[in-house]
Every structure is written in C-alpha cells, then in structure tokens.
Amino acid sequence: MTVATLSASDQTAAVQRRAMVDSQLRTNDVNDPALVAALLETAREPHLPEAARAGAYIDRAIPLSEGRALNPPLTTARLMADASIKAGQNVLLIGAATGYCAALIAALGARVTAVEEKAALIALGRAALGERSDIRWVEAPLTAGAPDGAPYDVMIVDGAIEALPQALLAQLRPGARVATGLADGSVTRLARAVAIEGGAPVAPYAFADLECVHLPGFAAPPRFTF
C-alpha cells in the first residue's frame, strides 16, 4: 500500500513512526537496517488501548491493564538490537503483553513464541495481529516459558526482572543470545547474556540504563544471611 492510498490517520501514524525512529531510536544505537525497516513498517497503536493510541510513538511506558504496561519504544528497540535477531531463527519472547515486540520479531523474518500470562493482553495482541503462522501465542506464567518449542536461538525478556530462571535458560540452545531488562530496586537496566550448556545460571551484563517496565514473578532468590 502506498502513502497515497493510506487514510489520513494512517499517514499521521506513519509520520510519527518515522519521527520516532529518526529522533529517538537512531540517535540511541538502533541502526541495523533490517530492524529500522521493521520499526518503520510495524504500527504500534493497534497494540494499545483505544484511549492511549494518540501517544503511541512517545518514548514512554504506556499502562495496559492488570498492572502491566508496554515498554517505551526505545527500550524494546534496544533489546532487539542487542539480540541481533536473524531471519529463520526461533525466538522466545517473555512478557509479550499485547504483541508489539512479537510483531517486530516476525517482521525480521524470525519465528516467535510469545509467552504472556494475562488473557486480556493476549486478546488485544491477537486482535492487532490476527492469526499468523510466524507468531505463536502461549498463555502461561512468564517464568515457565514454552518448553514445547525449544530449543530457542534467542530469548528476549521485554521487561525488567530480578533474576533469570533456570527453567527459561534450559529452553535455549547453547550460545543463544539473551536480552533482558534487569531490576535493581527502583533502577532498571538493559542487559545481555549468552546461554550455556544445560541451562546453567548466567550473569547478565548490563549495557544501558533505561526505563523498563517491571514483570511479575521474577524475584531473585533470597540471599543467605547469618
């Protein structure tokens, strides 16, 4: 569909997406041509509640429902840039929410298993995306992942967590890239890791301090004290 055939509202959204990419993302280390193209072609507003769609391309978290929120565009884009997703890869997405990140992953030519525990968020994501062979929704606890689709080449956790559960790491092939948000009290960071044989624990390495929405259920195990 050409710009000339787009509705006025669609043209406005396309202009806003271009501004988001040029002013917010390219200036913050999101420069991979394939990812930039995916960001330009993937509408964000269908993944938001009707009342929030006017602010779809502002770089801020947007509340959804049931205590959840959609990450700011820069946060999701930086996680994806660090994950370096390639066409044909098998990607595990944790905290899929309403499917915006899943749509971006699919636009890169990868197959994505989108794990989300809130049925209302999945319903909004399905309405935005329709039924697609490259996006598989799994309604399950975020910490459980989707072992029936393993092994995965990449895992993106689109939110801030305190620890990476071994149950998720065990679903990754050795050498798989992991991109996640990390929560340290009120501070959130983006971090990377590489999975190793047998799902052994790995220590994510923080690479950016950015706003990142918190995901439930990922509390770090208590530390032993005397």
N, C-alpha and C positions, 0 to 999 in steps of 0.2 A: 504494500500500500504506500503510495507517495504522499508527501506532505500536502499536496493539493487536494487529495481526497479525504484527508483527516477532518474530523469535526473540529470546531473552534476550541472545545475543551481539550481534545487530544493534542492539538497543535500547541496549546498553552503548556500542557504537561511535558511535551517533547522539548520545548524551550527550557522548561525548568530542569529537566533531566540533564540537558546539555550544560546548563549553568552549574548544576551540582557537580558534574564530572570535571568541568574546567576549573571551577573556583575552589571546590572543597577536596576533590579526590586527586587530581593530577598534581596538585601542589603539595600533596602529602604521600608521595611514594606509591601511588596507584597509577602505573604507567604501562603495564603489559597490554599490548594492542588487543588481544582476544578478550581480556577482562573488561577493558574500556568499552569495546563494542557491545559486550553483554550488558553492561550497565546502561548504555545508551538505548538499547532496544527493549529493556525489561521495565515495564511500568511498575511503580511502587504503590501507587494509590489504590489499586484493587485489593491489596493486602492489608488495608487499614479500615477501621470502622468509618462509616459514611461521614460522621462529624469531624474526623481527623484528616480527611483527604486533602484539604487545602494546604496543609503543612507537610505534605508527603516528602518534599525534597529539601526541607530544612534539616540541618545536621544536628538532630536531637533525638533522644529516645521518645517513642510515642506509646502511651498506655493503650493496652488492648482490653483484656478482661481477666477476671480471676487472678489479679495481682501480677499479671505478666505485661511485658512491654516489648516493642520491636526495637532492636538496636539502632543507633544512629547509622546513617548510610556509610560514613567513613569507617566506623568500627567493623561492620560487615565486610566492606571492600578491602580493608587492610588484612583481615583474617583470610579472605580468599586469595589476596595477592601473595601472602606468605605461604599458603597451602600449595600454590603453584599447580593448580588442577589442570590435567590434560584430557583431551578427548579420549573416550573409551574407558576411562578409569571408573572404578567402583567406589563411590564416596558415601560415607556415613555422616549424616548431619544430625547433631544432637541439639534439641531446643529449636525445632523447625518453626515453631509458632505458626504464623499464617502463610508461610511458604515463599517469602521473598528471596531468601538466600537459596532455597531449593531451586527456584526459577533461574537464578543466576548460574548455579552449578550446571543445570541442564543446558543452559544457553552456551556453555563452554563445550558441550558435547559429551559430558560425563553422565553416568547413571547414578542417581541419588536415592538413598533410602533415608526418608525424612522422619525422624522419631520425635513425636510430640505426645504429651500425656493429657492435654486438655482437649476434649472433644470439640468444644466450641471454636477453638483456634483452628483445628483441622478442617472443620466445616467451612470456615472463611477461606482457608487456603484452597480447598477443593473448588469452591465457587470461583475463586480468582483464576485457577489454573485449568480446571476441567480434568478429565481423565487422560493421563499421559503415560506412555509406556516407559519413559525415562525418569519418572518420579514415582516412587513407591512410598505411600504413607504408612506409618506404623504407629498405632496408638498404644503406648506403653510407657512405663516410668522412664524418665530420661536416663537414669543411671543403668538401666537394663540394656539399652541399645537395641540391636536387631541381629542376634547371632545367626539367624537362619539365612542371612545374606552375606555372611563372612566368607572369605577374608576381604577386608576393605583396603584400598590403596591409599586413601586419605580419610582423615576424620576432622570435621570442623565442629567445634562446640561454640554455637553462636550466642554466647553469654558468659558471664563471669561465674566461676566455680572455685571452691577452695582446694579441691584435690581431684585428680583423675582416677576414677575407679578402675581396679584391675579388670573387672568384668568387661569394660569397654576396650581396654588395651588388648585383651585376649582376642578381640574380634578383628584385629588389624594384622596384616601381613608384616613380617619383619622388614624394617626400612620404611614403613608407611609414615607419611608426614601427618603431624597433628598440629592444628592451630586452634587455640582456645583463649577465652578470657580467664583471668585469674582475679580472685577477690582476696584482698588483704585488709580486713576491716572495711573502712569506707573507701579505700583506694582500689581502683581497678586497673588492670594492665592487660595487654595482649601478649601471648606467649606462644612459643613453638616447642615441639618435641619430635623425636623420631622413635617409633615403636621398635622394640627389640624382641627377640625370640621368646615365645612362651608367655607373652603378655606381662613380662616383669615390670615392676614400677619404673617410671621415668620421671625425671625432674624437669618440668618445662622451663624454658629460658625466656624471660620477659624481653620483649623488643620495643614496646611502646606503651606509654601511659595514656590511656584513652578512656572516655566514658564507656561503660559496658554494662548492660542490664544483668542483674543477678538471676541465676537459675536456681530453682529449688532442689533440695535433695542431695547436694554435693558437699556437705560439711566435711571438713578434714577430721580424721580420727583424733581422738583426744590424746594429748601428749602425756607420757608417764611423768609423774612428779612424786617426790617423797612426801 
